[in-house]
Amino acid sequence: MSPAKRRDRVHGLYAIADTSVLAPDQLMSAVQQAIAGGARVIQFRDKGNNSALRLQQALALAGLCRKNDLVFIINDDAALAKAVGADGVHLGRDDPGIKGARELLGSQALIGVSCYNEIGRARDASRDGADYVAFGSFYPSNIKPDAVRASTELLHQASEELDLPVVAIGGITPENGAELVAAGADALAVITGVFTADDISQAAKQYATLFE
């Protein structure tokens, strides 16, 4: 996939639908509202142990994203991404590597890699065929309170050095997100700032406008 196509697909509000903050009966409606507000990428993140429910939810979200011509990413699980026809998978430090995910999902899949605060890990991911890299946490996060802290200088460096979209994550608000976009973030990955808001669509719109 060309760098330009990657940047077109991984850009703007990257809304992470996390089942730790969204109950099963809230999930679809919440994601629909985020899409209405301008989310460009949806990631499904489920750390639970109900595999049947996970598959059901992932299938429903995959269909919703296809209907709206949005990128749909599965967190951690390349096999689930393949099973539901997702656009790709996001891999963390403890997940199987890029090579295995690429073999399973094919050349057109989007494979993202968490790089925390490590430019070396991002370089390795780029060399190994990742389609985007994510850094963070940039600010305190309730989802991962013990996460390492990344700097805006890291975003500058990565956006200058790597020919890949760069995603920022961790405690991002519409107010502090502007600084990250200015520093080189192609996308802002957000969980609670969108999905715990009283008005999800309006919250999503506040992030989406940072890219206009």
C-alpha positions as CSV (number, residue, x, y, z in Angstrom):
1,M,0.0,0.0,0.0
2,S,1.4,3.4,-1.0
3,P,2.2,6.0,1.7
4,A,-0.4,8.3,0.3
5,K,-3.1,5.7,0.6
6,R,-2.1,4.8,4.1
7,R,-2.3,8.4,5.2
8,D,-5.7,8.8,3.5
9,R,-7.0,5.8,5.4
10,V,-5.5,6.4,8.8
11,H,-6.3,10.1,9.3
12,G,-8.5,12.1,11.7
13,L,-10.5,10.8,14.6
14,Y,-9.6,7.2,15.4
15,A,-12.4,6.2,17.8
16,I,-11.7,3.1,19.9
17,A,-14.9,1.3,20.9
18,D,-13.7,-0.4,24.1
19,T,-16.0,-2.8,25.8
20,S,-14.6,-1.8,29.2
21,V,-16.5,1.5,28.8
22,L,-19.3,0.4,26.5
23,A,-21.9,-2.2,27.5
24,P,-23.1,-4.6,24.9
25,D,-26.4,-2.8,24.5
26,Q,-24.6,0.5,24.0
27,L,-21.9,-0.5,21.6
28,M,-23.6,-0.1,18.2
29,S,-25.5,3.1,19.0
30,A,-22.4,4.7,20.5
31,V,-20.3,3.8,17.4
32,Q,-23.1,5.1,15.1
33,Q,-23.0,8.4,17.0
34,A,-19.2,8.6,16.8
35,I,-19.4,8.1,13.0
36,A,-22.1,10.8,12.7
37,G,-19.7,13.1,14.5
38,G,-16.9,12.5,12.0
39,A,-14.9,9.5,13.2
40,R,-12.8,8.2,10.3
41,V,-11.4,5.0,11.9
42,I,-13.2,2.6,14.3
43,Q,-11.2,0.1,16.4
44,F,-13.0,-2.6,18.3
45,R,-11.2,-3.3,21.6
46,D,-12.4,-6.2,23.8
47,K,-10.3,-7.7,26.6
48,G,-13.2,-9.9,27.9
49,N,-13.4,-13.7,27.7
50,N,-16.7,-14.1,25.9
51,S,-15.5,-15.1,22.5
52,A,-19.0,-15.6,21.1
53,L,-20.1,-12.1,22.1
54,R,-16.8,-10.7,20.7
55,L,-17.4,-12.3,17.3
56,Q,-21.1,-11.1,17.2
57,Q,-20.1,-7.5,18.1
58,A,-17.1,-7.5,15.7
59,L,-19.4,-8.7,12.8
60,A,-21.9,-6.0,13.5
61,L,-19.3,-3.3,13.7
62,A,-17.6,-4.5,10.5
63,G,-20.9,-4.2,8.7
64,L,-21.6,-0.8,10.1
65,C,-18.2,0.5,9.0
66,R,-18.5,-1.0,5.5
67,K,-21.9,0.7,5.1
68,N,-20.3,4.0,6.0
69,D,-17.1,3.4,4.1
70,L,-14.9,3.7,7.2
71,V,-11.8,1.8,8.2
72,F,-12.5,-0.9,10.8
73,I,-9.6,-2.2,12.9
74,I,-9.6,-5.1,15.5
75,N,-7.4,-4.7,18.5
76,D,-4.9,-7.5,19.1
77,D,-6.6,-10.4,17.3
78,A,-5.7,-10.9,13.6
79,A,-7.7,-14.1,13.4
80,L,-10.9,-12.2,14.5
81,A,-10.0,-9.5,12.0
82,K,-9.9,-12.1,9.2
83,A,-13.1,-13.8,10.4
84,V,-15.2,-10.6,10.2
85,G,-13.5,-9.0,7.2
86,A,-12.0,-6.1,9.1
87,D,-9.7,-3.7,7.3
88,G,-6.8,-4.6,9.7
89,V,-5.5,-5.3,13.1
90,H,-3.7,-3.3,15.8
91,L,-0.8,-5.0,17.6
92,G,0.7,-4.4,21.0
93,R,3.9,-5.5,22.5
94,D,2.6,-8.8,23.6
95,D,0.7,-9.7,20.4
96,P,2.0,-11.9,17.6
97,G,4.2,-10.1,15.1
98,I,3.6,-8.2,11.9
99,K,4.8,-11.0,9.7
100,G,2.2,-13.5,11.0
101,A,-0.6,-10.9,10.8
102,R,0.4,-10.0,7.2
103,E,0.4,-13.7,6.1
104,L,-3.0,-14.1,7.6
105,L,-4.6,-10.9,6.5
106,G,-2.9,-10.2,3.1
107,S,-1.1,-7.4,1.5
108,Q,-4.0,-4.8,1.6
109,A,-4.7,-5.1,5.3
110,L,-3.8,-2.3,7.6
111,I,-1.5,-3.3,10.4
112,G,-0.9,-0.9,13.2
113,V,1.7,-1.2,15.9
114,S,1.8,0.3,19.4
115,C,5.2,1.9,19.9
116,Y,4.6,3.6,23.3
117,N,7.5,6.1,23.7
118,E,10.0,4.2,21.5
119,I,11.2,5.5,18.2
120,G,13.3,2.4,17.7
121,R,10.2,0.2,18.0
122,A,8.6,2.4,15.3
123,R,11.6,2.1,13.0
124,D,11.5,-1.7,13.4
125,A,7.7,-1.7,12.7
126,S,8.2,0.3,9.6
127,R,11.0,-2.0,8.4
128,D,8.8,-5.0,9.1
129,G,5.9,-3.7,7.0
130,A,3.6,-1.9,9.4
131,D,1.0,0.5,7.9
132,Y,0.9,2.9,10.8
133,V,2.5,3.4,14.2
134,A,0.9,4.7,17.4
135,F,2.6,6.5,20.3
136,G,1.4,7.3,23.8
137,S,0.2,7.9,26.4
138,F,0.6,11.6,25.9
139,Y,-1.5,12.6,28.8
140,P,-2.9,10.7,31.9
141,S,-5.3,8.0,30.9
142,N,-7.9,6.2,33.0
143,I,-7.8,3.3,30.6
144,K,-4.1,2.7,31.1
145,P,-3.1,4.7,34.2
146,D,0.4,3.2,34.3
147,A,1.2,3.7,30.7
148,V,4.6,5.3,29.8
149,R,4.5,8.9,28.7
150,A,5.4,10.0,25.2
151,S,6.4,13.5,24.1
152,T,5.4,15.8,21.3
153,E,9.0,15.8,20.3
154,L,8.6,12.1,19.5
155,L,5.7,12.9,17.2
156,H,7.8,15.5,15.4
157,Q,10.6,13.0,15.0
158,A,8.4,10.1,13.8
159,S,6.4,12.2,11.3
160,E,9.7,13.5,9.8
161,E,11.5,10.2,9.8
162,L,8.9,7.6,9.0
163,D,6.9,7.4,5.8
164,L,3.9,6.1,7.8
165,P,0.8,7.6,9.4
166,V,1.5,8.4,13.1
167,V,-1.3,8.0,15.6
168,A,-1.3,9.6,19.1
169,I,-3.2,8.0,22.0
170,G,-3.7,8.5,25.7
171,G,-5.7,11.1,27.6
172,I,-6.4,13.2,24.5
173,T,-9.0,15.9,24.7
174,P,-10.1,18.4,22.0
175,E,-8.1,21.0,23.8
176,N,-4.8,19.1,24.1
177,G,-5.3,17.3,20.8
178,A,-4.6,20.4,18.7
179,E,-1.0,20.3,20.0
180,L,-0.6,16.7,18.9
181,V,-1.9,17.4,15.4
182,A,0.4,20.4,15.1
183,A,3.3,18.1,16.2
184,G,2.7,15.7,13.4
185,A,-0.1,13.3,14.5
186,D,-2.1,12.1,11.5
187,A,-4.8,10.6,13.7
188,L,-5.9,10.9,17.3
189,A,-7.0,7.7,19.0
190,V,-9.6,8.3,21.6
191,I,-11.7,6.1,23.9
192,T,-13.3,7.9,26.9
193,G,-13.2,11.4,25.4
194,V,-15.7,10.2,22.9
195,F,-17.5,7.2,24.3
196,T,-18.1,8.4,27.9
197,A,-19.4,11.8,26.7
198,D,-23.0,12.8,27.3
199,D,-23.3,13.6,23.6
200,I,-21.0,11.2,21.7
201,S,-21.6,12.8,18.3
202,Q,-20.8,16.3,19.5
203,A,-17.7,15.0,21.3
204,A,-16.5,13.2,18.1
205,K,-17.1,16.4,16.1
206,Q,-14.9,18.4,18.4
207,Y,-12.0,16.0,17.6
208,A,-12.8,15.8,13.9
209,T,-12.7,19.5,13.5
210,L,-9.0,19.6,14.6
211,F,-8.2,18.1,11.2
212,E,-10.1,20.6,9.1
